[in-house]
Amino acid sequence: MTAEEIVAQLQKLGSEGTAKVLRKHGAHDPCLGVKIGDMKPLQKQIKKNYGLSLELYDTGIYDAMYLAGLIAEPELMTKKDLTQWVKTASRPIANFVVGPTAAGSPAGWNIALAWIKSRKEIENIAGWATLSAMASIDPDEKLDLTEYQRLLAEVESKIHAAKDAVQYQMNSFVISVGSYLRPLTEVAIETGNRIGRLKVDMGDTDCNVPFAPEYIQKVKDRGNLGKKRKSAMC
């Protein structure tokens, strides 16, 4: 299938009602309003396709950009690719597509550290999302746990001065570290307690910001601490 044929399929699957909900959560136009579940058959049909993922992302269509993440081959993504993707990302695309894709790229770690230092909100979101995703999929021995502990301290010192969407992403990072990196679980809980409950403007949505220590405790109660995910993209 070509990118044009896939976009035509997405157009048939979309609905304005879903598009309105997606826009409330930060999706940009053009947005066709395709539910993620309805993308799955297309994802299975296309499978993994690096070139096609780049073409779909370049359409600028929100739904096509999301599908691009589902069929991407992260291990082939270069620094140039990821830099191009973050330039046109909306907040949810930065969080749910760019971050998870970058997490599997050889360039992911270094570019994430650069993104969190950027003055651009979208890059901050993508950076913290990348670091969170890496914690969720990579074995602990592959990760620099000392650096992750330093990053927790950085979140604590900067989170209250950050923009709302970045605060949300930083909070998610604390949750990811506490949930997926067992050696740092207690450090993450202590960090979350010192940060306190965040009051973040979530726009015209019913979304709430989870209190990191409570969220991590629920993961612990389920016996899932340290249990890695098969894929950062969902």
Secondary structure, 3 states (H helix, E strand, C coil): CCHHHHHHHHHHHCCHHHHHHHHHCCCCCCCCCCCHHHHHHHHHHHCCCHHHHHHHHHCCCHHHHHHHHHHCCHHHCCHHHHHHHHHCCCHHHHHHHHHHHHHCCCCHHHHHHHHCCCCCHHHHHHHHHHHHHHHHHCCHHHCCHHHHHHHHHHHHHHHHHCCHHHHHHHHHHHHHHHHHCHHHHHHHHHHHHHHCCCCCCCCCCCCCCCCHHHHHHHHHHCCCCCCCCCCCCC
